[in-house]
Amino acid sequence: MLSGERHEKILRELELRGTLTVNDFAAKTGLSTMTIRRDLTQLAGQGLLRRVHGGAVRNTSERPGDAEYRRSRQPLATLGLIVPTTGYYFPEVIRGAEAAARSLNARLILGVSNYSVEDEHRQLQRMVANSVDGILLATAGPLEPGAPTFELLAGLKIPVVLVERSSRAFESVMSDHSYGAELAIEHLAAQGHRRIGLAIARSATAPWLRESHARMVSKLGLEGDAPILEYERLGPGLSNNQAEMTQFLDDCRRTGTTAALVLPDEEAITLIHVAEDAGLDVPHDFAIVAYDDEVADLAAVPLTAIAPPKRDVGHAAVTMCMERLAGKQGASLTPALRRVNLAPKLIVRESSAAED
């Protein structure tokens, strides 16, 4: 290895971790301790680090030209990010991850699984083979012991952070969808609605909404016979589940249900159209809150929506991964797993205005 490459590795290690010990760095890189000590002496002479007993620490004093030098250096780490899609919900997550990677001098490599567990596994294998320093993953399917993706991740010796997903085995950053559903039900109940229906597409988010809906109906003393619909999305250009939304509204009218929480936005928009076709006024006859807030404000009746903090989720996931790489979680050899939940916001628009 040329001296320039060795120096770059040393400075990268110091910028990432703050300290370097000769013996540990030798074991990590395969370089001799004599070569490392000579390189440390040269770099200390240039003011790029400070020698200490057994190694070196980052030079915290700023000299003219140091900022430009850091900007010209190679990324501290390469992180692989795999998401199910770049067409809905995840673009903002990706933008947040990109922003964090830029600020932390990391390179982000993106993979898209298209909700295929097999494709996701292949992309993970490829990223690991290319020696990424950390993995950020929004899984395409359940992450259970015995599943190929689970076993691959469990065997890695690099940081793994789940994005908008949760597992007992891995660190994660996700929106607090339970809290988001609570905000929606509380808002509708405050408008006087006693029966609040739930229409949710089957997804990783759906179980959180269903559990929270049941809990809030009990907590607020609401009527428990409002319709609950969990459906498979038909996909773009296939009527946005109009038949399912029509049946759902029929069930709402039959039970005297006057409001609903709907996941995602497109089906909430479809429900507006179905309600209008049935001669109902939104919100005075039937109030709707959408979950996701991707296109909710573009509806004919702008939709009140729960907005998960997508960009913040992506930013926090990259930050968590880089902190783990830098060893900033304390002195423990097995630091506690972190599971970060970020709170969604309720954005009130016309679809849930107060009743006359």
C-alpha positions as CSV (number, residue, x, y, z in Angstrom):
1,M,0.0,0.0,0.0
2,L,1.4,3.4,-1.0
3,S,2.1,6.0,1.7
4,G,-0.7,8.3,0.4
5,E,-3.2,5.5,0.8
6,R,-2.0,4.7,4.2
7,H,-2.2,8.3,5.3
8,E,-5.7,8.6,3.9
9,K,-6.8,5.5,5.9
10,I,-5.3,6.9,9.1
11,L,-6.9,10.3,8.7
12,R,-10.3,8.7,7.8
13,E,-10.1,6.5,10.9
14,L,-9.3,9.5,13.1
15,E,-12.1,11.6,11.6
16,L,-14.6,8.8,12.1
17,R,-13.6,7.7,15.6
18,G,-11.5,10.4,17.0
19,T,-8.7,8.1,18.2
20,L,-6.4,5.4,16.8
21,T,-4.3,2.8,18.5
22,V,-1.3,1.4,16.6
23,N,-2.0,-2.3,17.6
24,D,-5.7,-2.2,16.7
25,F,-5.1,-0.4,13.4
26,A,-2.4,-2.9,12.5
27,A,-4.8,-5.8,13.1
28,K,-7.5,-4.0,11.1
29,T,-5.4,-3.1,8.1
30,G,-2.7,-5.8,8.1
31,L,0.0,-3.1,8.2
32,S,3.1,-3.4,10.4
33,T,3.2,-1.4,13.6
34,M,6.5,0.1,12.6
35,T,5.0,1.4,9.3
36,I,2.0,2.9,11.2
37,R,4.2,4.6,13.8
38,R,6.3,6.1,11.0
39,D,3.1,7.4,9.2
40,L,1.8,8.8,12.4
41,T,5.0,10.7,13.0
42,Q,4.9,12.2,9.4
43,L,1.2,13.2,9.8
44,A,1.8,14.7,13.2
45,G,4.7,16.8,11.6
46,Q,2.1,18.2,9.1
47,G,-0.2,19.1,12.0
48,L,-2.9,16.6,10.8
49,L,-3.0,14.6,14.0
50,R,-1.6,14.6,17.5
51,R,0.6,11.7,18.7
52,V,-0.3,10.1,22.1
53,H,1.0,7.0,23.8
54,G,0.2,4.0,21.8
55,G,-1.4,5.8,18.9
56,A,-2.9,9.2,17.9
57,V,-5.9,11.4,18.3
58,R,-7.6,13.8,15.9
59,N,-6.0,17.3,15.9
60,T,-8.8,19.6,17.1
61,S,-7.0,22.8,16.2
62,E,-8.1,24.4,12.9
63,R,-5.4,25.6,10.6
64,P,-5.8,27.6,7.3
65,G,-6.8,25.3,4.6
66,D,-7.9,22.4,6.9
67,A,-11.6,22.8,5.9
68,E,-10.8,22.7,2.2
69,Y,-8.7,19.6,2.8
70,R,-11.5,17.8,4.6
71,R,-13.9,18.6,1.8
72,S,-11.6,17.1,-0.8
73,R,-11.1,13.8,1.1
74,Q,-12.8,10.5,0.4
75,P,-16.0,9.7,2.2
76,L,-15.7,8.4,5.8
77,A,-18.1,5.5,5.1
78,T,-20.2,4.0,2.4
79,L,-23.8,3.1,3.5
80,G,-26.2,0.9,1.5
81,L,-29.8,2.0,1.6
82,I,-32.5,-0.4,0.3
83,V,-36.2,0.8,0.1
84,P,-39.2,-1.0,-1.4
85,T,-40.0,1.9,-3.8
86,T,-39.0,5.3,-4.9
87,G,-42.4,6.2,-6.2
88,Y,-44.4,6.7,-3.0
89,Y,-43.6,7.7,0.6
90,F,-39.9,6.8,0.5
91,P,-38.6,9.7,-1.7
92,E,-38.7,12.0,1.3
93,V,-37.0,9.3,3.4
94,I,-34.2,9.1,0.8
95,R,-33.8,12.9,0.7
96,G,-33.4,13.0,4.5
97,A,-30.8,10.2,4.3
98,E,-29.0,12.0,1.5
99,A,-28.8,15.2,3.6
100,A,-27.4,13.4,6.6
101,A,-24.9,11.6,4.4
102,R,-23.6,14.8,2.9
103,S,-23.2,16.5,6.3
104,L,-21.4,13.5,7.7
105,N,-19.2,12.9,4.7
106,A,-20.7,9.5,3.9
107,R,-21.5,8.0,0.5
108,L,-25.0,6.6,0.1
109,I,-25.7,3.7,-2.3
110,L,-29.4,3.2,-3.1
111,G,-31.2,-0.1,-3.9
112,V,-34.9,-0.6,-4.7
113,S,-36.5,-4.0,-4.0
114,N,-39.9,-3.2,-5.6
115,Y,-41.4,-5.1,-2.6
116,S,-39.7,-8.3,-3.7
117,V,-38.1,-10.2,-0.8
118,E,-35.9,-12.1,-3.2
119,D,-34.6,-9.0,-4.9
120,E,-34.0,-7.4,-1.6
121,H,-31.9,-10.3,-0.5
122,R,-29.9,-10.2,-3.7
123,Q,-29.2,-6.5,-3.4
124,L,-28.1,-6.9,0.3
125,Q,-25.7,-9.7,-0.8
126,R,-24.3,-7.4,-3.5
127,M,-23.8,-4.5,-1.1
128,V,-22.1,-6.7,1.5
129,A,-19.8,-8.1,-1.2
130,N,-18.9,-4.5,-2.2
131,S,-17.8,-3.9,1.4
132,V,-20.3,-1.2,2.5
133,D,-19.7,0.0,6.0
134,G,-23.3,0.0,7.1
135,I,-26.8,-1.1,6.0
136,L,-30.0,0.9,6.1
137,L,-33.1,-1.2,5.2
138,A,-36.8,-0.8,4.8
139,T,-37.7,-4.4,4.4
140,A,-40.0,-5.7,1.7
141,G,-41.6,-8.4,4.0
142,P,-41.6,-9.7,7.5
143,L,-38.2,-9.9,9.2
144,E,-38.3,-13.1,11.2
145,P,-35.6,-15.5,12.4
146,G,-35.0,-18.1,9.7
147,A,-35.8,-15.8,6.8
148,P,-32.9,-15.3,4.4
149,T,-32.7,-11.5,5.0
150,F,-32.9,-11.9,8.7
151,E,-30.1,-14.5,8.8
152,L,-27.9,-12.4,6.4
153,L,-28.3,-9.3,8.6
154,A,-27.8,-11.1,11.8
155,G,-24.4,-12.4,10.5
156,L,-23.0,-9.1,9.6
157,K,-20.3,-7.3,11.6
158,I,-21.3,-3.9,10.3
159,P,-24.1,-1.6,11.7
160,V,-27.6,-2.4,10.5
161,V,-30.4,0.2,10.9
162,L,-34.0,-0.6,9.9
163,V,-35.9,2.3,8.4
164,E,-39.7,2.5,9.0
165,R,-39.5,-1.0,10.2
166,S,-39.1,-2.6,13.6
167,S,-37.4,-5.7,15.0
168,R,-36.2,-6.9,18.4
169,A,-32.9,-8.0,16.8
170,F,-31.8,-4.7,15.1
171,E,-31.6,-1.0,15.6
172,S,-34.4,1.0,13.9
173,V,-35.7,4.5,13.2
174,M,-39.4,4.8,12.3
175,S,-42.4,7.0,12.5
176,D,-44.6,6.4,15.6
177,H,-47.6,5.3,13.6
178,S,-49.5,4.3,16.7
179,Y,-49.3,7.9,17.9
180,G,-50.2,9.2,14.4
181,A,-53.4,7.1,14.5
182,E,-54.2,8.4,18.0
183,L,-53.9,12.0,16.7
184,A,-56.4,11.2,13.9
185,I,-59.0,9.5,16.2
186,E,-58.7,12.2,18.8
187,H,-59.2,14.9,16.2
188,L,-62.3,13.3,14.7
189,A,-63.7,12.6,18.2
190,A,-63.2,16.2,19.1
191,Q,-65.4,17.2,16.1
192,G,-68.2,15.2,17.6
193,H,-67.9,11.9,15.7
194,R,-68.9,8.9,17.8
195,R,-68.4,6.2,15.1
196,I,-65.1,6.4,13.3
197,G,-64.3,3.8,10.7
198,L,-60.9,2.5,9.5
199,A,-59.9,1.6,6.0
200,I,-56.2,0.6,5.7
201,A,-54.2,-1.0,2.9
202,R,-52.2,-4.1,4.0
203,S,-48.7,-2.8,4.7
204,A,-46.1,-2.5,7.4
205,T,-48.0,0.5,8.7
206,A,-51.4,-1.1,8.9
207,P,-51.0,-3.1,12.2
208,W,-50.0,0.0,14.1
209,L,-53.1,1.9,12.9
210,R,-55.5,-1.0,13.6
211,E,-54.2,-1.5,17.1
212,S,-54.3,2.2,17.9
213,H,-57.8,2.6,16.5
214,A,-59.1,-0.2,18.8
215,R,-57.3,1.3,21.8
216,M,-58.6,4.8,21.1
217,V,-62.2,3.7,20.5
218,S,-62.1,2.1,24.0
219,K,-60.2,5.0,25.6
220,L,-62.6,7.7,24.3
221,G,-65.7,5.7,24.8
222,L,-66.6,5.7,21.1
223,E,-69.1,3.2,19.5
224,G,-67.4,0.0,18.7
225,D,-69.4,-1.1,15.6
226,A,-67.8,1.2,13.0
227,P,-66.6,-0.6,9.9
228,I,-63.0,-1.7,9.7
229,L,-61.6,-2.6,6.3
230,E,-58.2,-4.0,5.5
231,Y,-57.6,-4.4,1.8
232,E,-55.0,-5.2,-0.8
233,R,-54.1,-2.3,-3.0
234,L,-54.8,-2.8,-6.7
235,G,-52.0,-0.6,-7.8
236,P,-51.6,2.5,-10.0
237,G,-54.2,2.9,-12.8
238,L,-56.6,0.3,-11.3
239,S,-59.3,2.5,-9.9
240,N,-57.6,3.0,-6.5
241,N,-59.8,0.3,-5.0
242,Q,-63.0,2.1,-5.8
243,A,-65.1,-1.1,-5.3
244,E,-63.6,-1.5,-1.8
245,M,-64.2,2.1,-0.9
246,T,-67.8,1.9,-2.2
247,Q,-68.5,-1.1,0.0
248,F,-66.8,0.6,3.0
249,L,-68.9,3.7,2.6
250,D,-72.1,1.6,2.4
251,D,-71.1,-0.1,5.6
252,C,-70.4,3.3,7.2
253,R,-73.8,4.6,6.2
254,R,-75.5,1.4,7.5
255,T,-73.9,1.7,10.9
256,G,-74.2,5.5,11.2
257,T,-70.5,6.0,11.0
258,T,-69.7,9.6,10.1
259,A,-65.9,9.7,9.9
260,A,-63.0,7.5,8.8
261,L,-59.2,7.2,8.9
262,V,-57.9,6.0,5.6
263,L,-54.5,4.7,4.6
264,P,-53.1,5.8,2.1
265,D,-53.9,9.1,0.5
266,E,-55.0,7.8,-2.9
267,E,-57.8,5.7,-1.4
268,A,-58.8,8.6,0.8
269,I,-59.2,10.7,-2.3
270,T,-61.2,7.8,-3.9
271,L,-63.5,7.8,-0.8
272,I,-64.2,11.5,-1.3
273,H,-65.4,10.8,-4.9
274,V,-67.5,7.8,-3.7
275,A,-69.1,9.9,-1.0
276,E,-69.9,12.7,-3.5
277,D,-71.4,10.2,-5.9
278,A,-73.6,9.0,-3.1
279,G,-74.8,12.5,-2.5
280,L,-72.8,13.1,0.7
281,D,-71.0,16.3,1.5
282,V,-67.4,16.0,2.8
283,P,-66.9,16.9,5.6
284,H,-70.4,17.8,6.9
285,D,-72.0,14.4,6.1
286,F,-68.8,12.4,6.3
287,A,-65.4,13.4,7.5
288,I,-62.1,11.8,6.3
289,V,-58.5,11.9,7.6
290,A,-55.8,10.4,5.3
291,Y,-52.7,8.7,6.5
292,D,-49.3,9.5,4.8
293,D,-49.9,13.1,3.5
294,E,-48.2,12.4,0.2
295,V,-50.9,14.0,-2.0
296,A,-53.6,14.7,0.5
297,D,-53.6,18.5,-0.1
298,L,-54.3,17.9,-3.8
299,A,-57.7,16.3,-3.3
300,A,-60.9,18.1,-4.5
301,V,-61.6,18.5,-0.8
302,P,-58.2,19.0,0.7
303,L,-57.6,16.1,3.1
304,T,-56.8,16.5,6.7
305,A,-53.8,14.1,7.1
306,I,-51.4,12.5,9.4
307,A,-47.9,13.3,8.1
308,P,-45.2,10.9,9.2
309,P,-41.7,12.7,9.6
310,K,-40.3,10.9,6.5
311,R,-37.3,13.1,5.9
312,D,-36.4,13.1,9.6
313,V,-36.6,9.3,9.6
314,G,-34.0,9.1,6.8
315,H,-31.8,11.7,8.4
316,A,-31.9,10.0,11.8
317,A,-31.2,6.5,10.3
318,V,-28.0,7.6,8.6
319,T,-26.9,9.5,11.7
320,M,-27.5,6.5,13.9
321,C,-25.5,4.3,11.6
322,M,-22.6,6.7,11.5
323,E,-22.6,7.1,15.2
324,R,-22.4,3.3,15.6
325,L,-19.5,3.2,13.2
326,A,-17.8,5.9,15.2
327,G,-18.3,4.0,18.4
328,K,-20.1,6.9,20.1
329,Q,-22.5,4.7,22.2
330,G,-20.3,4.4,25.2
331,A,-17.6,2.1,26.4
332,S,-19.7,-1.1,26.4
333,L,-18.6,-3.8,24.0
334,T,-22.3,-4.7,23.5
335,P,-24.1,-1.3,23.6
336,A,-27.9,-1.4,23.9
337,L,-29.9,-1.5,20.7
338,R,-31.6,1.8,19.9
339,R,-35.2,2.0,18.6
340,V,-36.1,5.6,17.8
341,N,-39.7,6.5,17.2
342,L,-40.4,10.0,15.7
343,A,-43.8,11.6,16.1
344,P,-46.0,12.3,13.1
345,K,-48.1,15.5,12.8
346,L,-51.7,16.2,12.3
347,I,-52.3,18.6,9.4
348,V,-55.9,19.9,9.5
349,R,-57.6,20.7,6.2
350,E,-61.1,20.9,4.8
351,S,-62.1,17.2,4.9
352,S,-62.6,17.2,8.7
353,A,-63.9,20.7,9.4
354,A,-66.1,21.1,12.5
355,E,-69.7,20.1,12.0
356,D,-72.4,22.8,11.8
